[in-house]
Amino acid sequence: MKIVSTVKELTALREELKGNIGLVPTMGALHNGHLSLIRQARIQNDTVIVSIFVNPTQFLPNEDYSKYPRREEADLKVCTLAGVDILFMPTVEEMYFGTEPEIAAPKNLSYILEGESRPGHFDGVLRVVLKLFHLTRPTNAYFGKKDAQQLYLIQNMVKTLFLHVNIVAGDIIRENDGLALSSRNAYLSEKERIKALALSIALKNASQAIMKGERDAKKVELIMLESLKDLRVDYAKVLSRDFVCKEQIVIKDTILLIAAYVGQTRLLDNLWI
Ligand code: AMP
């Protein structure tokens, strides 16, 4: 595995590459969720590039940028064992310039749900993802359904800016007890870890109600809120897969989305119905 930290080195390596290239963008502190994307990329491409970059532009000033978990050594091992060809770990200075065009995510999509509590977050996400696409020119790029709104906005960017990359969506990887894997789970105390199960339980209860025939979106949202009553809930929403509020649930065109605080830690989870 080649480890590169500069754009110059990455560009030189990229020039040599032939065949399909799979890119897995991450912020590190790798877990099995990331690993499942890397494994999928390994199967489907001749070359696998993983990027690890804690992207400052997607954090709001009051967020956890400086304390976001960084586990470089462990991440190197994970990538080596997973057969990654190129690991790109740039510094902020490599990726950003003092003066550069700003990318803005579409307003209607980026100021709801995640965007409502984190205005500007998706501008930063799209900005870094676009840079990574230009640097690596991947055939396939892998993103988790765990960040459903991010995935949708990236798919929208690829479609509307006519980018030549195929976006592959990876299923959400969970602990045995249902907790969706997240680098931010590292912030949870033992007690909080148990409280955090409320998110996946809420999704399960909602999906069971839907399976029994409930189609009223508002009623399903109330079922989720009931399961989340011990947490500070940011949102518990039932939306169509293109992120539009609908009164009625349509099977195969619905996402249940939750963001809630467990202590100081903001967790996300979702379920595709
Ligand atoms: P992050 O390092 O949090 O930016 O995540 C990098 C990629 O891994 C994103 O595309 C995430 O959606 C994806 N990811 C994070 N957690 C999971 C999970 N539990 N299951 C599947 N993919 C995930």
Residues whose N, C-alpha, C, O or C-beta is under 5 A from the ligand:
A	BS01	AMP	P25 T26 M27 G28 G33 H34 Y142 F143 G144 K145 K146 D147 G170 D171 I172 I173 A180 L181 S182
